[in-house]
Amino acid sequence: MSARVPALYLGHGAPPLVDDPVWPGELAGWAKDLPRPKAILIVSAHWEESPLTIGATRTVPLVYDFYGFPQRYYDVTYPAPGAPQLAERVKQLLGPSTPTAEEPLRGLDHGAYVPLLVMYPEADIPVLQISMPSLDARELLEIGKKLAPLRDEGVLVIGSGFMTHGLPFIRDFRPDAPAPSWSKEFDAWAAETLAKGDVDALLEYKRRAPGLPYAHPTVDHFVPLFVALGASIDKADSGKTVIDGYFLGLSKRSLQFE
């Protein structure tokens, strides 16, 4: 039996995250404070595919799913080992009620590899990415619950998104730009609701959260939270904020669920 590993929800940033003067240090320091995982299972805002699809397991290539950046960001590599045993365990835990598919050539997108570049730069921990089969919060919460036993097996479960992601409404593209009111309001609501452990309110975020149409014009960057939350819900852990503040005015609040 391995030491129980936390589940995480983190803001992954764009490829230039690695050049930010503050954020990489925050992520690297977080990783150093975690138990070293035997493997990493990650769900990213940038892969929605139904049924739930299991990515590459033999080798783990990268998907450069972004446009218009300098060439150096397309030259990045992250040669993490594949995790075929973890892939089999995921299918076992999900069971027949959650159908799965395999896409053995699908590597890590930037929502997965960008934070891992600074958290585990040696790329020596096996990594497996799986898709979100939908953006439905309840469905993702149930998937997280099914995957919870992985945490006792030394697997770090990560939901990778962004606490606010209203890029179409950003007008000031400085990293330290002031946060718009909708970003601050949604972030404060999420932090308060998580602190209360009010899962029902979180699941009803479309009705309850302030600023939602601007904070998340599409919800793909918020809902990976529910995989991490589901993987810890039996422990009634409301999560603790490890990283907060804003980047381009967007909340980079990132949480650890013990």
Secondary structure, 3 states (H helix, E strand, C coil): CCCCCCEEEEECCCHHHHHCCCHHHHHHHHHHHCCCCCEEEEEEEEEECCCEEECCCCECCECCCCCCCCHHHHCCCCCCECCHHHHHHHHHHHCCCCCEEECCCCCECHHHHHHHHHHCCCCCCCEEEEEECCCCHHHHHHHHHHHHHHHHHCEEEEEEECCCCCHHHCCCCCCCCCCCHHHHHHHHHHHHHHHHCCHHHHHCHHHHCCCHHHHCCCCCCCCHHHHHHHCCHHHCCCCEEEECCEECCEECCEEEEC
